[in-house]
Structures are given as structure tokens and as C-alpha cells.
Amino acid sequence: MDKVPATKSAKQTSSKEKSNKEKFREISVAEFFAKNKELAGFANPTRALYQTVRELVENSLDATDTHLILPEIVIRIVNRPELSGSNGSEQRFTVIVEDNGIGVPPTVMANAFGRVLFSSKYVIRQTRGMYGLGVKAAVLYGQATAGQPLKVVSATKGSSYSYMKELFIDMKKNEPRIVSEGQWRRRGSWHGTRVAITLMGDWRRAKNRILEYIKRTAIIAPYAEIIFETPDGEIYYFPRLTRKLPRPPREAKPHPHGIDLEHFKIIIKESKAKTLLELLVQEFQSVGEKTARAFLKKIGVNPNLNPKKLLRKENEELLRSIVDEMKKFEGFKPPRSDYLSPLGEDLIKLGLKRLFEPEWVEAVTRPPRAFEGNPFIVEIGMAYGGKIPPMNEPLLLRYANKIPLLYEEKEDISWKVLSSINWKLYLINFPAPLVVLVHIASTKVPYKGVGKESISEIPELEQEIKNGIQEVARRLRAYISRKMKEAETLRRITTLAKYIPEIARSLAILSKPPEKWSLPSPDEEKLIMDKMAELIATRVPTARGSDGKTQTIKAIRSIVESARTE
Amino acid sequence: MSGIPLDKVDLEARKRAAKILHEKFRKILEDILSGKAPKLEIPKRTLANTIFDKERGILVLGEQKLEREFLDMGEARRFMQTLLMASIIYQALIENEYPTIRDLYYRGKHTIIYKDPSGRTRQENTWDEQAESDSVIRDIEVFTGLLREDMLILSKEKGKVVGNLKIRSGGDVIDLSKMGHGAYSIESTPDLIDFIDWDAEFVLVVEKDAVFQQLHRVGFWRKYKAILITGAGQPDRATRRFVRRLNEELKLPVYILTDSDPYGFYIYSVYKVGSIQLSYESERLATPSAKFLGVSMTDIFGWGRKKPYLTETERRNYIIKATDADIKRAKELMKYSWFRSPGWQRELKIFLEKKAKLEIEALASKGLKFLAFKYIPEKIETGDWIE
């Protein structure tokens, strides 16, 4: 997909790639997407409905928590029978998502929703949407299947007006075609965006997925308030559990290990650096002057070379070798991770607690690592017992940059790692009530496809996920082990205590001398029972500390008191 | 039952048993009250702890003891059962009752209902099968050194006796030669019997009740001055104690007649040396001088110069093929030290070789008169028995 926008600037492409590009020159990016719906996750009406909700919700979250706004998101799916065909499966729905985000300025509104393009800014940042394509794919799908324009209303924080636009995307020209627009004085203090897209969908089939998606979003964003109204008139409400927001991601320059040829060319083109040395220091992270000199010396390239010269056709090979060497050079510091936005252990635990009501929950945010110049942080959450039903395998919740991943589970790296864990080592025997959450935060999530549903098997990532799962699982083992010991103590106590009344009665009888025989009194039996309870409490080792004995006597008493014979 | 005038012998026995029970179990209570973990030290009733005392010719319990600790998870239930059973027996002794082992089973069988720590209500019976409570009674016997007869516990009467013998039981004098076609049932507490008068030369114990009846009707005991007894299969304790007393106190030789198979052989050994399960009471129940009169393998097949009692044709008609279980049992017997005598090893060898067995009824079929007036007297007269 990376190659698609390059068709617009085919001048600089290599001759090798040229023949490929020629084919696409005739069609616009928008057209390309319309013809390759499945690539963006719009393969069928079920998937399209799910994908539309997902794209809009993720945009809303990016417009809120990233800017330190506590998200309030309202999702509505409305049945549109007047637009639907007679065939039941070809129903039309309008998906409306409203947020309290930063809003879209009126000047960029039309292009933001009506032109398929990549961001030209070559800074990197951990965001939910990777390609900025998702919503536009939804718009294209909507206008193709329902013939309805997108409708967007938005107000930015400082603006005194709210703006509205209804538009189509002109597929041939890849331009927004506005059908109506308006503006009015903002009422109250509302700011944010409300987007409505009408499309052909299959609610019946998509319902569970969409619900699951929203639930999982609520798990990972317990600081958000989410309301979801279904076409069946049901309302799902996920109240805000905390006002604590995760640290927002920050923009960063690329790391030299994560660069590719195309990317490097654009950097050179847009940089104001006069020399190659300057370029390296100014446009990349983790590269100081000393490091840059050392690098250029090693590869034997003149530091004072004007970088623009590298764009000339005769320097193609040199440019390529610089990029290759940059990837290999070990003198650069590892990529910075402080602008990644992990959720944090508290938020993960909070989210898991709400949805599963487990008896035990733990989470860990692993230290940052990097692959190919991209920093990443793995976070693992685990919930056990309580209201979680026993399952034959752990329930896996996958997230990437706070997006729940629902499809293609078995192809995901997390699944692979999870399947390799020997749970018996952690005292878990399936079926067991176990939920495992894996969150990967990175400036570049290595998805397997554009559908953004599964993550590739990157060795560094795999190792981190494994370390994280093992770390939390060890804590779970400690918990289960303590619980087992307590259960064992209680089992022992019960085994003994239930016989106390019977033994006390028997001993009371036997202790009466034959020559002065009378039936023993309840008090005599009571004394023996108390002594026996104390004996058990003293002699049976307890899992608890010093208060163990008092606890144990209490437990014994309650067993003894509950015991009766028939 | 209290208020009914009791036999003096009976009352003395009660007093003694109650006192021992009280003393033994009071120690358990003292341990508990002083914070010590209570335990019962009980001699082990296992084959490994069963010793054949060659000098006395009986099976006795070895030195091994088991400690039944209340705090031991695996023993707690049995500990409770032992105390429960002891208290029931104790109370019955004091209140002048005569419980049977079945009564004790029912009296002690309660359902304990309790709540486990998770709050779930659970149930457990103090014991389920009578075998369980019977076994507890045996534990109390070895723990206290009191036999259940000493504790006035009754069981189903199984043994029968006829012969020239007068006894006193419960204040009545009974003439065992005047029982008509019937017989006197040997009571559960044979130690409470007094022998008053007798005119007998030997005791004949037959394994099977049917053969007992036949010999009784044909006048066997009158003709040969015998006391005729049957234990009707595996003998109960009362029958064994009764036989022992006849041997010990009246100095009468005891002959035993069983089927010719490993089970018959073992029944003989129970009279003679005691049983593995009840080896603790052998001292009072076993009759070490008891002789195995027949039916022996050599009676059937002959041996050396001894001629068989059966002809070839009779053998063909009466002999039964041994089962796998019979063979297995015979092999076990060969290993028991009390079957090591040459006579028994020969019997078992012939059995294993011929893989054949014979029931006593077969000899009666050959002719009751043959059994009563030829086979038995001839064998006694010629000393053709095994010890």
C-alpha cells in the first residue's frame, strides 16, 4: 500500500518499479480503494458495518485522549428501511459517532473526509489510525452501496461556530464534492465532531462483533464514557471509571534504523539541511553530531555533501547504500520510547475488573524495546476467577495502540506466544477462568494486512510478549498457590472439625465412671469441643500468618456449630 | 432392660468390661484436656502382623501397633468411629442391654450434616456398611483386650451342638442329649455356660449343617459317645470358643470333618490355630490339638499302601473339577506356616496335581451308613488324621 501515493509523484520512482506504477496512473487513489475494499476491511456488509464503527470510534478517541480530553463518545447505528432494498440482507444503516474531541477546523474539513491522501508530514507518532485512510474508505463504501453523502458537524475548541458539510468523494478526481454546507453559532460549550455515514450493512451478523469491539474498547479506555445505541433500540452504557488519562503520545523524528529509501528521499526533499551531516542530526532522532560523523566516516561519505544531490539519478546507488548502512550501523542510540503512550497497569486492571469481575487481576507495562528502529512497549493484563467462566483456553484480548483487534486471532503473534505457554507451570489446568490482555504500543505496529487485525511475528515483539505473559503469570501462580494452601488448610480443618461433636459426645459418655453413671451434660460436651477446636487450631499448619490461629478457631467453631446429626 | 434380674455371672462380666472401657478411654479425654494430640495405640490386625506361635500351635498378633491419631487426616474418621462405638458399647453395658453387632451398627449410624468453609451443606455417615462398624468393634477388642463376648455383644447364633452333655445357661439346665431332631444353638456368650455333666469320648465338628443333621438322625453321637457340633461353614467365634472349652476343660479330643478342598482345609485351620482376621482372640478360641479327620485327598486317591475309600467309578461320579479360585487358594495355603507339616504339604500337592475336590455329601451319597459307621469310626480308630 505504501506504493499507492507514490503514483502521484512518479517522477522520482526507480525504473524497476516504474512498470508497476504505470498501471495505477490511470486510476485515482480513491478509485483504487473503491475497487479493493477488502484491503481496508470492507469485504462484505458485515465487515463494512463493523469497520465503519471502528474507524469512527478510533478517530474520536484520537481526537480526545491524545489531547488530554476525557472522551465522551456516543455511537448510534440507525436502521434506514427507506433506503433498503426488498432483499433483507441488503439493509442500509447510518452509523453516527459523536465525540467531545478537538474538532476539525472548517478549512480542512472537506479534505479530511473527502480526499484520500497520506499525511505529508514525516514525523511519526503512536496513533490509532495508521494510514489516515480508514474513514475515507468508509465514505467510499457508503456512497457506493447507499448513495448517501457523508455528513459531518464539527466545532473546534476556540471557535464560536459549528460547521456542517455533506459531501461525496469524487472518485475520478479524488476530491471532495460538497452537496451542502452550513455554519451556525455554537450553542453551549460543545466542541467535537459528529460524523454520519450511511452504508449497506448486515447488523444481524455484525452485532456481536461490534458489541465485542465496544466492550473491549471500554476495557482499554476506562477513562472514556461510551454510549452505544443499536438499531434494535438497545442502549449500552459504559460509564467512566477514572479521570486518569494515559500519557499522550508525542511526535518524534524517525530513527535511522527504521528508515527506507522512499522515506529518506522525502526527508531529503523537505529538509532545509545544507549538508548530509546536518541532515542526519536535524531530521533523525538518536543522532548527535559525533555519531553522525562517525557513521559517515565509516561508510566513507563526505559529511559536507549537499543532500539534494543524492536525489539525482546517478546517485541512486549511493543513496541506497547509505540507507542500508544506516539500518546496520550500531553506533546510534536505541530509539526513544518516551513519546509512546502505554496505558499503564492501573488502567488495564480497572478495565479488566469492570468487564470480568475477576477475583484476581494484575498487569504489567514492560520496559520499551525496539524493532527496526521502531520503539514499542508491550503491556500484559491478566484476570483470573471470579465471574469469568472456565474456558478450554485463555480468552485473549489483543490491542494495538489501544485498538481492540478482533479478527484473525489465530494469525496473531500474541496467539502464537500464548499457545506456547505451559500453563501447568503456573498451576493452571484448563478449563480455567483466565483472560489475557496483550497491548502493543508502537510508532509502527507491524500489522499483517491493511485490515489491521493481526500483528506479524517480529522476534523482538514475540520475546517481549512472552516475557510479559510470564511475568504476570508468575504472580498468578503465587496467588493460586497461596489460595491452594488456604484451601488445603480449610479442607484439613473441615475434615477434623466435622467429627468434633460426635467425638465429644462419645468421650463425655465414656468419661462417666460406671459406678456413678449419668448422662453427661451439654456443658461437659461443650468443654471437650472447645478443647478439641483449640487443639486443631494449634496443630494444623495454616497458610496465613500470626492471625492464622484465631481465624482457624473461628472456622472450626462455625463448622462445629453447623454440624448436627440425624 | 434394666430392672430385670440378671444372672450374677452376667453382672460380673458387665462390671469388668465397663471398667476397662472407662479406664482406657478416659486417658484419651485427659490428653485432649491437657492439650495433647489424642491417639489410640492399636495392635495391627494384618497378615504381616499375624504370627504362628509354633509352641502353642496358634495364631497370635505380633508386636506391631498402629497409632490412630485424631489429627491425622487419614485416621480422623476411624478415630471418631472407634470412640463412637466404644461409647455405645459402654452405655449398653451399664444399662444392662445385650446389643447384637447389628444393633451396634444401627445405633451408631448417624448422618453428620455440616457446612464446609464455602458454606455448602455436606453430609457424611458415621459409617455406611456393617462391615465398617464390625471392623471398628474388632479394633476396640484389640485396643481394650476385651472380646466382644466379654462386652456382652451378641451375634447371630450359627453353631449347633448335640451329645451327652448337660449345661447351665442363664440359670437353666439343658440336657443336650434331649434335643429331639433339633439341636442346641451355641449362644453368643459361651463363657457364661457351665458344664455340669457329660458322658462323651470325643468331639466331632462337621463343617456342614446338612451332614450334621444326617449324623444326628442316624444316631451317630449316641453310638460313639460323641459330642456332635457344626459351625455351619465358616465357624463363628462362639462355636470356636465352645469347642475350645470342651477340649480344654473336659479334655475331649476334637476331630474335624470338612469338604476336601482348600476352603474346607482352611476352616479346619480356623478351629485349630485361629483366623488371620481374628488372630488376637486365638488364645481363647483356637484348639491347637484339633485333628483333621477328613475328607483328605489320600482318602479319595489313596497314598502308598493306603487304599482309597472311593472306587474308580465313585471317583468319576463324585469328584468335582477344581476352579481357578480353588487353585489360587491352595497355593496361598501352601505358604502359610501352619500348613507346612508334611501331611498338609502332601494334601495340597495332591490337590494341585489332581485339580479335583470332593464335598462331604458325596460320602453320604455313597451311603450314610458308610459315612457314619465305617468311614468316621475307622479313621478315628486307625489314627488316620492330619494335624
Interface residues (C-beta under 8 A of the other chain):
Chain A: L490 R492 I493 T494 T495 L496 A497 K498 Y499 P501 E502 I503 R505 S506 L507 I509 L510 S511 K512 P513 P514 W517 L527 I528 K531 M532 E534 L535 I536 T538 R539 V540 A555 S558 I559 S562 A563 R564 T565 E566
Chain B: K15 A18 K19 L21 H22 F25 R26 I28 L29 I32 L33 G35 A37 F70 L71 M73 A76 R77 F79 M80 L83 L84 A86 S87 Y90 Q91 L93 I94 H110 T111 I112 I113 Y114 K115 D116 P117 T121 R122 E124 T126
